[in-house]
Amino acid sequence: MNDLSHTPLAPAEVVLRADYRPPAWLVPEVALDFTLSLDATRVRSALKVAKNPAGDGGALLRLNGDGLVAQAVLVDGQPHNDWRMDGGDLLLDLPGDEHTVTIDTVVNPTANTQLSGLYASGGMLCTQCEAEGFRRIAFFPDRPDVLSVYSVRMSGDKAAFPVLLSNGNPVASGAGEGGTHWAEWHDPWPKPSYLFALVAGDLVAARDSFVTRSGRKVDLAIYVRAGDETRTDHAMRSLIASMAWDEEVYGREYDLDLFNIVAVSDFNAGAMENKGLNVFNTRYILADPETATDADYDAIEGVVAHEYFHNWSGNRVTCRDWFQLSLKEGFTVLRDQQFSADRGSAPVKRIEDVRVLRAAQFPEDSGPLAHPIRPDSYQEISNFYTATVYNKGAEVIRMMTVLAGPERFRKGTDLYFERHDGEAATCEDFVRAIEDGAGLDLKQFRRWYEQAGTPRVDVVMAHAGDTVTLTCTQTVPATPGQPNKQPMVIPLRTALFDRASGRHAGEHLLVLTEAEQSFTFEGFASAPALSINRGFSAPVSIQSAVSAQDLVFLAQHDDDPFARYEAMQQLVVQHLVAAVEGRLTGEERDAGRTAIGDAVAAILGDSALDDLMRGELLILPGEAYLAEQIPAVDPGKVHDEREALKGWLGQTLKDQWCALHDRCTAVPYSLSAEARGARKLKTQALVYLAAADPAETARRASAQYAAADNMTDGQAALMVLAGLDGPERAAALADFHERFADNMLVIDKWFSLQAGSLHPHALDHVKALAAHPAFTLTNPNRVRALYMAFAANPGAFHAASGEGYRMITDLILQLDPINGNVAARFVPPLGRWRKVEPGRAALMRGELARIAAAPGLSRDVREQVTRSLEG
């Protein structure tokens, strides 16, 4: 392995949760005055500051800044020269208890390629202040426990910025001199600086309204570029549905006169919940059948709901400090998952959520970047916007709903909002409210907030006489900084199936609290089939010696949709892991494939299944998830074995796949569950056929592409063709690019499909695409479309030569000076080097060392690389 002793990274400041102290000064009111310009926006901030009775009592006022230069500083209206800088922060010693501090700054939005603070996007101005972007706009105590009432005035050229938006409600507007105009906004609800927002540009609005349960009318608007307003209908309907759902399910009513959304092309994340003015990545707003897939429609509905739900779980009750990030994000992810489940197929939604968790969060939990959902330290807070904080955080709160039941959980959330409305709260505040409101003892449960790692539960079932005994042993693996773990509270929904009848006598909730526990059940003349962790009631890894015969039985008979899916997944995982590890004889390989084929055939022929669920059951476990099950894995072997199984299933069941594709092709387009299920199945049929009969698949996929009247069918056909090596591939890709060249979001799909394809030369295709005129490093969506799709393509990324690793390293080094936040997202794939076989591990570690040796790394990238090398 590479010797890293010659490339030490400079030590970085570490922020510790234990070091939290209340702010010395509060800022009850803020008045901001912006004179807008794309390259020189002037900002005057007037802060009414007051000593915090809970603070340290000192006279020092620290105002955070990042790259700012104070043009003038006034205290109580008088010029003040007794101030000094500490790094980027401005410090003042203020006698007395209350003052007004006024500071002038100038920022250059066009030069702000980090897309944090105030920046330019296609001629418009917008802000992104979470987590610490406000300090790039004005000097301020930029921390989430400083809550202020904001008044904002904006003025600028009316032709360039005809629309002027900020948080809260509009107060006044008018014309200025020389073709300028101005607008004033006031937000009556105190908020931290990370929720401040400003947007100015040439935009048009799609409008609607919502009447709250108390009878107030709320005006709704989605602002987009001219021409895009026809693609906002789904987002608007999702917003209205979210507002009604939050009232009905959580009792939360909206609290301003209007709710605005703005869609922006250049955005580091998906969206931002700024109070009353949500700013969205365009990909989560714009949709019509021609340009958006079914998955895009689902994502828009979920993200619109997520950001709206933050109005209470994040805005009205916010975080005390950034260590409490899961307080708002984990809870809000759970809420958006519940909303989407209520709006569509709850079983399918649950399966999709678990698939995301296993693909993104489980690897995080087992790698060098593992951290609890409430971390204890960080160097750069942007690095903790992770699957652990969001997705595992949601699963932890979901376990509370399992333990409490829906009614008692609602009592707990009502108590939480009642206690902490208008406050900056902690994860502990949330747990205590659920504990008190639901009448639970969650003392031990709090370990889910403290310990990293995915718990493993080994289950042994014994049958003697008419008694069944389940012995459950839980272990929480060591993670960086946490070598020794304590037992967790793990709720497992369980059922015992009679093999003869295919039914069970009722579900049991087993709650593990000890390292080892046994549970007994009477009345079983013969050994039952075990269905455990039904509905994925706990985010754990279950290990049990279940026979292939029992897994086939459960895949066919289990009445819990997730458990049925899980049985099918486990059946395939057991077979492929044994195959990759070389533990199968030829006879055992044949028997394993036959069992899987029988289960797949049963799914295809089960008339009681709807097509959406059938489509889920037919999806094979992903290569990344399979690799997680094998120490020192050879990714190439995982890829080969999975493709071989796909090919065998494609060939063995070829007639069924062809019939399925024909049947689903006859279903006309709509957004109904039936039509969506048909499109999902059509895709799966092509996927299996492609591995078995490329020529037949090319014919079918080409015909589907040519006939497609919607993006779901067109993209699915193009995805399959992109992985094949024939003339149909080039023709379809060229046609797609020509048809959608002017649509940035669709061209992102064009890049992703090629970078993520099964084509043997995908790596070379990515190289060529990086030189394409439509590719740019300054747009995060475009960068992710090409390179994140490539990094998630195991067959290409893990090329034995190491060329895939070098490509991602080159990207990180090139992108970091432009946008460190986005660049840092590409480090974790390289940080998985401990999980792969020694040859590739050395290559990956060497690339991390190359990044570490580079001068001037951003804090984002530096922290990720340091932890990946040392964790």
N, C-alpha and C positions, 0 to 999 in steps of 0.2 A: 504494500500500500504506500501511497505517497507520503513523504515526510513533510508535515506542515509546519515544522518548527521555524522555518525561514520566512513564513508568511503570517505572522501574528496580526490580528485585527486590533486596532486601538480600542481600549476599553471604552464602553459607552455608559452613559448615565442610566442607572436602573431605578425605576419608580416602584416603590413597595406599597402594597395595600396597608401594611401595618403602620406606615408613616403618615397616614391621612390625618390632617388637622383641619378644623373648620376655617373658612376664609377669614382673614383679619378684617376685611372691609366687605360690605355688601353694596350692591348697586341697585337701589329700588327703581330708578328710572334712567332711561337712555334716550337721548335725542340724536338721531343721525341725519346728516345733510349731505347728499351726494350730488356732485356736479359731474355728470356722466360723460365719459369719453372712452373709446376703444383702447387708447394707448396712454391716457393720463386722467384717470378719474380722481377727483378731489373729494376727500372724505373729512367732514368735521364731525367729531363725536363729542357730545356733552354728557358726561356721566355724573349723576347725582350719587355721591358715595356717602356711606354711613358706616361707622364702626359696628362690627358685629359683636353683640353682647357675648356670644359664645366663642369669639376669637381670642387671640393671644393678648389683646389690649395694646399692641404696639402701634406706632405712628406710621410704619412703612406701608405704603400702597404699592403693590407690584402689579403692573399692567403688562400682560404677555404680548409680545410682538414677534413676528417672523418676517424678516426682510423689510421692515418698515423704518422710515426715517421721519421723526417728528419735525414738522415745519414750524409749528408754534405750539406752546403749552401755556394754558391759562388756568389759574385757580381762582374761583369765585369772580371770574370776569377780568382778572388782572394778569398781565404777563408774569410768568413764573419761570425763573431760570435755575432754581435750585432742584434740578432733577438730574439723574444719571442713568446710564445704560448698564445692564448686566446681561451680556450676550445680546439676545434680541429683545429683552424685556426693558421697559421703562420704569424706573423707581422714583417715588416721591415720598418725602417725609412730611406728613400733614399733621399739624397740631389740631386739637379739637375733635369733634365727633362727626361733623357733617360738612361737606364741601361739594362744589360743582367743578369738575375737572374737564376742561375742553382742550382737545388736541386735534391739530390738522395734519393729515397725511395725504400722500398721493400714491396711487397704485397703477400699475400697467397691466390691464387685463389681457391684452394680446400676448404679452410675454409670459403669461402664467400657463405654461404647458402642464404643470402638475395638476391642474383642474381642481385646486383646493383654494378656497377663498373666493375672490371675485375674478372671473375669467371670461374670455370671449369665446363664443361658439357660433361660427358662421355669421358674424355681423351682429349678433345679439350679446347681451351681457347677462350672466347669471352667477349664482353663488352656490358653493357647497361648503358648509361650515362644520359638519361632523367629520372627524371628531375635533380637530383643532385648527380649523380653517379660518375662524373669525379673526384670529390674531394676525392673519395675512391681510386683513381689511382695515382694522383699527386696533389701537392699543386697548387692552381690556383684560380683566381677570377671567381668562378664557377657561373656565372650569364649569362642569354641569351643576354645581351646587350654588352658583350665583344666579339667581332668578330676577329678571328685570322686566318692567313694562316698557315697551319700545314705541317710540314715535319716529317716523321716517319721512323725510322729504327728499324727493328726487327731481332733478331738472336736467334736461338734455335736449339735443336736437330732435325736433318732432318728426322729421322725415326719417331719421335713423332709428329713433326709439319711440314710435307712436304709442306703444303699450308700456305702461310703468306699473309694476306690481310689487307688493311687499306683503308681510304678514298682517293678519287681522282684517280690519274693515277700512274702506276708503273714507277719508275725511274731507278732502278738498282737492281741486285741480284747477288749472288755468293756463293761459298763454303767457309766455315770457317774451323777452326781446330777441330779435334776430333769428326768428324761426324756431325758438325753443319753447318748451312747455314744462309744466311741473305737476307733481301729484304728491299728496300727503296721505300717509297711512298710519293707523294706530291699532296696536294689538292690546286689548285690555287684560289679557291673561299673562301673568308673569312667566317668563321662559328663560332658559339658559341660552347663552350665545350660540351654541351649536344648532339651535332651531331657527336662527335668523335666516331670512331669505329675501333676495331681491332679484327681479328679472326685468330687463328692459330690451325691447326689440320690436321688429316688424312681425307681428303675429296676428292670427285670427282665432276666434273662439267658437267652439261648439258649446251651446248652452242648454241647460235644463234646470229643474228645480226639484226640491224635496221638502215635504212637509213633515216636521218632526212629530213625535207622539203628543207633544204638548201644544201642537198647532202652529208652531213657528215655520215660516217659509224660508228655506235656505236656497240662495241662488248658486247654481253650479256652473262652472266653466272649465273647459279643457282648451288650453292655448297651444296652437301648433303653427307650423309654416303654412302659408297659403297653398291650397291644393291638397293638404293632408287632412283637412277637417272631415272629409267624407269617410275617413278610416278611424274615427274616434267613437263610433256608436257603441261598440262592445265595451270599451273602457267606461263610457258614461253609464251604461246599464249595470256594469259591475260595481261602480261607485254607489249608485242608488240602492242596489241590492245589499251592499255592505252596510250602508247607513241603517236600513231597515233591520238587518240581521243583528247588528250590534245592540239596537234597542230591545229586540225581542229576546236574545239569548243572554246578553250581559247587562241589560238595563242602562246602556250608555247612550245618551242623546248628544247630538252635535251642539256646539255652543257659540258659533259666530253667525253673522248674517250671510256669509258666502263661503264657498269652498272652491279654491282654484287649483288647477293642475297645469303645469307647463311641461311640454315634451322637448327634450334637448338632445341633439345628436352626439355631443361630446360629454361623456359622463363616466366617472370611474366605477360606479356601482349600478344597481338596478333602479333605485329611486330613493328619495329622501323625504321624510315626514314633516318638514318645516310647518309650523303652526299655520293652518289655513292656506298655505301655498306650497303644495307638494311639487317638487321638481323630479321629473322622470326621465330616464333613458327612453328614447323613442321606441325601442324594441318592446317596451312594456306598456305602450299606449296604442300604437298604430296597427290596425288589423282589418283585413277584408279577405274573403275566400281566395282571391287570386294571389295574395302575397303572404298570407299567414297560415300556418299549419294548425291542426287541432291542438298540438302542444303549445303553440304560441297563444292561442285563445285561452287555454287553461292558465298559462303563466301570467297573462295580462290580468285575468280575473283575480288570481291569487295575490299578485303584487299590488294591484289597486286596493284590494281589501286590506292587505298588510299595512300599507302606509296610512290608510284611513283609520284603521284600528289603533294605530299609534297615537291618535288624538287623545285617547285616554291612557293606554298602556305605553307611555313614553313621553307624552307632552304634559297632560294635566298631572300625571305622576311621573316624574323623571328620575334620572340616576343621580345618586349622591356623588359618585366618582366613576371613572371608566372601568374600574374593576367590577362594577355592578352591571355591566353591559347586558348580561343575560336577563336582568330584571325586566328590561323592556323588550329585548329581541327574542329571547326564548319564549316568553309569555305571548308575544304578538305572533310569532311563528305558529304556536299552537292554535291561536285564535284564527289565523288565516287558513290553517289546515282544517279546522272544524267547519269553517264557512264553506270551503270548497267541497268538503265531504257532504255537507247538507245540500249543496247546489247540484251535485252530480252523483256519481256512484261512490258511496262511502267505502266499500271494499277495495275498489280499484285505487282510490285516493290513498288508502292506508298502505297498500302495496307500493305505490309510487314513492310515498314518503320514506318508507323503510329502505327501498332501493337506493334512494339518494343518501340516506344516513350511512348505509353500508359502503357505498362507493366513495364517499367523501370523508365522513367522520370516523369510521372505524380505522382506516389507515392513519388518520391524524392521531388517534388515540394510541396507536401502537408504534408511533415513530418518534423522532427526536423533538418534534414540535408539540407533543402531548401536553395538555394543560387542563385544569379543572374548568368547569363552566363559569366559575368565579375565580379568575387567576389571582395569584399572589404578587406577581411582579410583571413588568414589561419595560422594554426600551422604547418601542414605538407602538402606540396604541392601535394604529391602523392594522397591525399584524394580528390583532385579536378579534377582527371581524371574520370569525372562522365558523366552520361547520359545527365545532364543539359548542361554541357560545350560542349559535342560532339553533341548529337542529337537535343536538343533544340536550340543549337547554329546554327545548320544547318537549322532548321525550321525558325529561325529569318532571316537568309540571304535569304532563299527561299521566304519569304514575300517580300523582296526587289525585287526579280525577278517578283513577281506578280504585284507590284506597278509600276515597270519600264518597264516591257516587256523584252524579251530576247535581242533585239538589244541594247537598252539603257543600260541594265545591263552589257552587254559585253563592252560597252564603259567605264563604271565605273571600271570594273576589269582591263581593259587595262591601265587606268589611275593609278590605284592602283599599278600595277607592275612597271609602268614607274616611278612613283614618289619614290617608296620605295625599288627598287632593290638594294640589298647589304646593307640593313638597318635592324635595329631592330625596328619594328613598333608597333603601338597600335591599339586596336579596333576602337578608334576614327579616326585614320588615314584611316582605311578601310571604315568606314561610310562616312567620308568626301569625299573620292574618288568616291564612288557610288553616293553621293549627287551631286558632281560637274560633273561627267561624264554622269550621267543619267538625270541631270536636275531636281532633286527631292528636296523637302524640308523635311529633315529627323530629324528636331529638336525634335519634340515630339516622333518620332520613337525610338530615343535613349533610351527611358525608358525601352525598351526590354533588354538593356544591364545593366540596373540599378536595376530593380525590379524583385524579385523572385516571384514564385507562378504562377499557371495556371489560366489565366483569365476565368471567367464564363460569358457567354453571354446569357441572357434570351430574348427570341424572342416571341412576341405576334403578331399574324396576325389577322387583322380585315377586313371584307368585307362589303361594303355598296354601293348600286347602282352598278356602274361598276368600283369602285375604291377599290384597295387593299392597306392597310397601314400596314407596318411592323414597329413595335416599338422594338428597341434593347436596352437593358440595360446591361452595362458591369460592373462587379465588379472584383477586383483583391484581393484575400484573404490575410489576414495578415499572415506573415511568421516570423520566428525568427529574431529579430532585425529590422523588417520592419512592424510595426503595421498599418501604413496608406499608401495607394497607390494612385497614380494618374492614370487617364484614359490612356489607351494605344491606339496606332494606330493598328486597327484590320481590315485587308482586307478580306472580305467574298464574295466569288464567289457564286452567287445566281441565281436560276431559278424558275419560277412559271409555274407549269404544268396544262394544261387543262385536267380535268379528263376524258372527253368524248373522246378526240382524243389521249390521252397519250403523247402529245407533248407540247413543250413550244415555245414561240416566240423569244427567245434569252436570253443569260446569262447577268447578271448585276454584276458589281463589286461594292459592298457596302463597303465603308471605314469608320469604326467607329473611332471617335476621341474624343467623349464626353461620359460622364457617361450614358446619354440616348439620343437616336436619333430616328427619325421616317423617313421612306421612303415611298413614295406613287407611285402607278403604276395604270395606267388607262387601260380600255378596257376589263374588266373581268365581264362578265354577271353573272357568278357563281364563287363561291370561289374556287381558285386553290389549288393544292397541293404544299407545299413549299419544295424546295430542296436548302439547305443552307450549306455554308462552303464546297462547291464542290471541290473535289481534295484535301481536307483538306488544304485550302488556308491559314489558321491561326491555330497555335497550342493552341486552346482554347477548352473549354467545352461548347457545345451548349445545352441549356435547352429550350425546347418548348413543348407545349401541343399538340402533334401530335397523332391523333387517330391511333389505330391498323390498321384500314381500309386504312388510308393514307400510313402508313408504308409498308403494303403489296403492295399497288399500286406502290410506289416508288421502292420497291425491285424488282418488275416485269418490270417497264417501264422506270426508270431513265436512261438517255443516258450518264450520267457521271458514269464510273465504280466505282469510290470510293463512290459516293453518293448512288449508289445501294447497295454496301456493307454496308455502314453506316446505311441505312434504315433497312437492315436485322439485323444488330447488335443491333440497338435501339429497334427493335421489341422484341428481346430476352431479352435485358437488362430490359426493362420496366416490362416484365412479371416476370422475376426471382427476381428482386428487390422487387416487390410487394409480391411475394410468400415468400421470406425470411423474410420480415417484417410482415408477417401474415395478409396482407390486402386483400387477395382474398377469396371470398366464393367458394364453390365447383363449382358452375356454372361458375364463373368468371375464375377459373383455367382451366376448360374445354374449355371455349371460347378462352382463351389466347393460349392454346396449339393448338387448331384447327387453329387459325390464323397463328401460326408459321408453323404448318404442311402444310398448304396450300401454304405458301411462299416457303418452302423447296421443296414441290412437283413441284411447278412451275419452280424452279431452275433446278431440275433434268430433267424436260421435255423440257427445253428451248433449241431448236436445234441451236439457234443463238449464244449461249455461247460456247467459247472454254473451254476445260477441266481445264486448269490452273486457269481461272477465276472462273469456277464453283466450283472448290475445295476451293478457298478462301471464296466464299459466303456460303459454308456449314460449315465453322469452327465457333463454338460457342464462344462467348466472354469468356475469361479466368477467372478463379476464382479470381485472384488478381485484375483484372480490375473491376469485379462485386463488390468485397469487397470495392473498392474505392468509390462506389456510396452510401454506407450505413454507417452512423455513428455508432460507438460502435458495430461493426459487430460481429456476431458469425460465424467464418470461417467454422465451422462444418455444419451449416445450408446452407451456400452458396454451399458447396460441395454436400450436399445431394440433394438440389433442382436442381442443374445443372445436376447431375447424373440421377435424376428422369426424367428430361426433355429429356435427351439423350435416356434413356430407352424407354420413350413413343414414341419418334420419330423413334427409332430403331424398335419397335414392330409395330407401325402403318404403317410404310413404308418398312416393312421387305422385301417384294417381290422386291421393287425397289432397295433396297440396295444390295440384292443378285444378281439381274440382272446387276447392275452397276459393282459389283465386277467381275462378269463373263466377262462382256464386256471388262473391263480394263485389265483383266488377259490375254486376247488374243492379246494385243498390245505388239510387241516385243521390247526389250530394245534398246534404242538409247538415245542420248542427245537432240533429237528434242523436240520442244514445245509439240507436240502431245503425245509423249511417256512420257515426264515428267508430263504432265497433267493427263495421265492415272494412273501413279504411285501415284500421289497425291490423286486422287479420290479413288483408291483402298484402300489407308490408311483410308480415311474418312469413307468408307463403313464398314470397319472392326471396327472402333471406335464406330459407332452407333450400329452395330450388337452386339458388346461385351456387351453393356449396356442392351441389350434386350434378347439375346439368347447366353449365354456363351458356351454352348455345340456346337452349330453350328459354332460359331466364332472360337472356339478352333480347330475344324476340318478344317475350311477354312484357318486359320492362319498357322496351321501346314503344310498344303499342300503348301501354298505360301512360307513358310520358306524353305521347302525341295526343291522346284523347283526354288528358287531364283537364278538368274544368275547375280545379282547385289546387292550392299549393300543397296540401297534404299528399295527394296522389302524385303530383308532379315531383315533389322533393323525394318521396319514397322511391319512385322509379329511378330518379337520378342518383340517389345514394347507392342503389344496387349496381347501376351501370358504372358508377365511378370506381367500383371495386373490381370490375371486369376488364379484360384486356382485349378490346375489339373495336371495330370502327364505330359501333353504336355509341360507345362511351364519348369519343371526341365530338361526334355530331350533336349529342344531347347537351354536353357542356357548353359548346359554342352557341347553340340555340338559346340556352338558358341565359347566358351572359348577354347576348344581344337583346333579348326581350326585356331584361330587367336592369340594364346598365345604369339607368338613372335612379334606381331605388337602392339606397345604401344598405338598408336592412336585408333585402333579398340578396344583394351581392355578398353580404357577409355569409349567407348560407352557401353560396357558390364556393367561397374560400373554404368554409368548414367541411363541406362534403368531400372535397378532394384531400384535405389534410387528414381527415379521419377515416379515409377509405381503406379497404382491405387490399387495394392494389399493391402488387409487390414492389412497385417503384414510387410509393407514396412519398418517401423521403425526398426523392429527386423532384417530385411535383411541388413539394413545399418550397424547395430552393427556387424553383422557377416562379412560383407565385409571389415570393418575397420581392421579386424584381418587377412584378406586374404594375402598370401605371396606376391601377386602382388601389394598390396597397400603400398604407401610410402608417408610421409609428406614432403619429400624434392623435389618432382616434382609437380609444380603448376598445371599442367594439370590433374594429377591424383587426387589431392586434390579437385579441382573444379568439376571433373567428379563425384565424390561420394557426397561430402557435399553440393556443390552449387545446384546440382540436387535435393538433399533432401530438402534444404532450400526453393527451389522453388516449392515444392510439398505440397500444403496447407493441404491436407488430413492427411499427416504424420507429417509435421512440427508443425502444430497447434493441435496436440493430446491434449485432454483436461487435461491429467495428467501433462503436461508441460515437458514430457520427451524429446520431440523434441528440445525444447529451451535449456534444459540442455546439450543435445548432441552438439549443435552448440557452446555453451559456453565452454564446455570442449575442443572442437577443437580449438577455438580461443586462449585459455590459453596455449595449448600445441604447437600450431603453431607459436605464436607470437615470441618466442626467435629464431625460425628458419628463419622465413620470415614474418616480420611485415607487409609488403606491402600486401601480400596475406591474412594474418589473418584479416586485417582491412576490407576487402571486405565482411566478414561474419557478421559484426556488424549491418549494416542497417536492415536486416530482424528482428532482435530483437528490433531495434529502432522504429518499427512501432507499439509499444504497445498502443499508444494513439488511434489508429484506431479500436482496437478490444474491445470486451466486458470486463467488469471489472475483471472477474476471470482470464482470460488468460492474461490480461494487467498486473495484479499484478505479475504473474509468469514471464513474459518477463522482467519486470522492475527489479525484483529480480535477474535475471541472469545478467543483465547489472551491477547491484550493485556488484555482485560477481566478475565480470571482473574488475570493478573500484577498488576493494579492493586489487587486485593482485599487488605485488611489481614489479618494473622494466618494466612496460609496454612500448612498443615502442611508439614513437610519433604518428605513424599512428593510432594505436588502441586507444591510450589515447584520441586523439582528437575526434574520432568517438564516443567513449563511453561518453565523456563529453557532447558533443552536443546532443546525443540521450537522455541523462538523463535530460538535462536542457533546451533544445531548445523548 
